[in-house]
């Protein structure tokens, strides 16, 4: 499969935060995004994601699963991110839930699982352009 690169070699590397409680999906998605040229931070739940967002103001995009353990799911996390970090772009994904436009934060996107990584990379690139 051909992976698109995130940016030209002289451009700043974009940071993406991937939030996924399924370890194999988290590792695979993070590695595929790294292979596409992004810097990737990983979190297994919303609490970890918020801590990373507080420590890393360079995060440009949140890619989060909806169904996660803990008191906050991916939709609640995406709403919090939109409120606290408005410049951060948001992609929400799920294999169990279909989300309508009205349920997403403003300018957020939904990608159903299973997703193709080339589609994820293209969506990330488009949203950050």
C-alpha positions in Angstrom: 0.0 0.0 0.0 1.3 3.5 -0.8 1.3 5.8 2.2 1.1 9.5 1.6 3.6 11.7 3.4 2.4 14.3 5.9 4.5 17.1 4.7 7.6 18.1 2.7 10.9 17.4 4.4 11.5 21.1 5.1 8.1 21.6 6.8 7.2 21.3 10.5 6.1 17.8 11.5 2.5 17.7 12.6 1.6 16.1 15.9 -1.4 13.8 16.1 -2.8 12.3 19.3 -4.2 8.8 18.9 -6.6 7.6 21.6 -7.6 4.0 21.5 -8.0 1.4 24.3 -7.4 -1.6 22.0 -3.6 -1.9 22.2 -3.1 -3.6 18.8 -5.2 -1.0 17.0 -3.5 1.9 18.9 0.0 0.6 18.0 -0.9 -0.1 14.3 -2.6 3.2 13.8 0.1 5.2 15.5 2.9 3.4 13.5 1.0 3.9 10.2 0.7 7.6 10.9 4.4 7.8 11.9 5.2 6.1 8.6 3.2 8.8 6.8 5.4 11.5 8.4 3.4 12.6 11.5 4.7 12.8 15.0 2.3 10.6 17.0 1.4 10.6 20.7 -0.6 7.7 22.1 -3.2 7.4 24.9 -5.3 4.5 26.0 -8.1 6.6 27.5 -9.5 10.1 27.9 -7.6 10.8 31.1 -4.2 10.1 29.4 -5.3 12.1 26.4 -6.0 15.2 28.4 -2.7 14.9 30.2 -0.9 14.7 26.9 -2.9 17.7 25.5 -1.9 19.7 28.6 1.8 18.8 28.1 2.0 19.1 24.3 0.5 22.3 22.9 1.9 21.3 19.5 -0.9 18.6 19.1 -2.8 19.6 16.0 -5.2 16.7 15.6 -7.0 14.3 17.9 -7.9 10.8 16.5 -10.1 9.1 19.1 -12.1 6.0 19.5 -15.6 6.5 21.0 -15.8 3.3 23.2 -13.2 3.5 25.9 -13.1 2.6 29.6 -13.3 5.3 32.2 -15.7 8.1 32.9 -15.3 9.8 29.6 -15.8 8.3 26.1 -14.4 9.6 22.9 -17.4 11.8 22.1 -17.1 13.5 25.6 -13.4 13.8 25.1 -13.8 15.4 21.6 -16.3 17.9 23.1 -13.8 18.8 25.9 -11.0 19.2 23.4 -13.1 21.5 21.2 -13.9 23.7 24.2 -10.4 23.7 25.8 -8.2 23.5 22.7 -10.3 25.0 19.8 -7.5 24.8 17.1 -7.2 21.0 17.5 -8.9 19.2 14.7 -10.9 16.1 15.6 -11.6 12.7 14.0 -13.8 10.3 15.9 -13.9 6.6 15.1 -15.9 3.5 16.2 -16.7 0.0 15.2 -19.9 -0.1 17.3 -21.4 3.3 17.1 -22.4 5.4 14.0 -22.2 9.1 14.8 -24.2 11.7 13.0 -23.0 15.3 12.2 -25.1 16.7 15.1 -23.3 14.5 17.6 -19.8 15.6 16.6 -18.0 18.8 17.8 -17.9 21.6 15.2 -15.8 20.6 12.2 -15.2 17.1 13.6 -15.3 14.0 11.4 -16.4 10.5 11.9 -14.6 7.4 10.4 -16.2 4.0 10.9 -14.1 1.0 11.8 -12.6 -0.9 10.2 -10.8 2.0 8.5 -8.1 2.0 5.9 -5.0 3.8 7.0 -4.7 5.6 3.6 -8.1 7.1 4.2 -7.1 8.2 7.7 -3.9 9.8 6.4 -5.8 11.6 3.7 -8.4 12.9 6.2 -5.7 14.1 8.5 -3.9 15.8 5.7 -7.0 17.4 4.4 -8.1 18.7 7.9 -4.7 20.1 8.6 -4.2 21.8 5.2 
